């Protein structure tokens, strides 16, 4: 994990519930490490005020990102916060 950057990951209750069901702790840590440098790569969702979506591959899935989930998030990088709101299968 990149230690010279700091982002607080804030999970909505529904995100937390889905995350615990879908990702191991190691997978979630890998996602967080990826997002430290790549939070800007998500596609913006129209009419949401800045929410973005990004695909994430689930382990044990041989279909690549298309077999994973979409994660909806909102980034406040000036304040070092990234709000994680939902998984979309």
C-alpha positions in Angstrom: 0.0 0.0 0.0 1.2 3.5 -0.8 2.1 5.0 2.5 2.6 8.6 1.4 -1.1 9.1 0.6 -4.0 9.0 3.1 -7.6 8.5 2.3 -10.3 7.7 4.9 -12.7 5.1 3.4 -16.2 5.8 4.7 -18.8 3.0 4.1 -22.5 3.3 4.1 -24.2 0.6 6.1 -25.5 -1.2 3.0 -22.0 -1.1 1.4 -20.5 -2.6 4.6 -23.0 -5.4 4.6 -22.4 -6.2 0.9 -18.6 -5.9 1.3 -18.5 -8.4 4.1 -20.6 -10.9 2.1 -18.5 -10.5 -1.1 -14.9 -9.6 -0.2 -12.4 -11.1 2.1 -10.4 -8.7 4.3 -7.4 -9.2 2.0 -9.5 -8.4 -1.1 -10.9 -5.3 0.5 -7.3 -4.2 1.4 -6.3 -4.7 -2.2 -9.2 -2.6 -3.4 -8.3 0.2 -0.9 -4.7 0.1 -2.1 -5.8 0.4 -5.7 -8.1 3.3 -5.0 -5.4 5.3 -3.3 -3.8 5.9 -6.7 -6.8 5.3 -9.0 -9.9 6.9 -7.5 -10.0 9.3 -10.4 -10.4 6.4 -13.0 -14.1 5.7 -12.2 -16.8 6.7 -14.7 -18.9 9.6 -13.5 -22.6 8.8 -13.1 -24.8 11.5 -14.6 -27.1 13.6 -12.4 -25.5 12.4 -9.1 -23.4 15.4 -8.2 -20.1 13.6 -8.7 -20.6 9.9 -7.9 -18.4 7.5 -9.8 -18.5 3.8 -10.5 -15.6 1.4 -10.9 -15.5 -2.3 -11.7 -13.7 -4.6 -9.3 -12.9 -8.3 -10.0 -13.9 -10.8 -7.4 -11.4 -13.5 -6.5 -12.1 -17.0 -7.7 -13.8 -15.5 -10.8 -12.2 -16.3 -14.1 -14.2 -13.7 -16.0 -12.1 -10.7 -15.2 -13.7 -7.4 -14.3 -16.9 -8.3 -16.2 -17.5 -11.0 -13.7 -17.0 -8.8 -10.7 -19.0 -5.9 -9.2 -19.4 -2.2 -9.8 -18.6 -0.1 -6.7 -20.3 3.3 -6.5 -18.3 5.9 -4.6 -18.0 9.7 -4.1 -14.5 11.2 -3.6 -13.6 14.2 -1.6 -9.9 14.1 -2.2 -9.3 17.6 -0.9 -10.5 16.4 2.5 -8.9 12.9 2.0 -12.3 11.1 2.1 -13.8 8.5 -0.2 -17.4 7.5 0.5 -18.3 4.0 -0.6 -22.0 3.6 -1.2 -23.0 0.5 -3.0 -22.1 -2.7 -4.9 -23.9 -3.4 -8.2 -23.5 -7.0 -9.4 
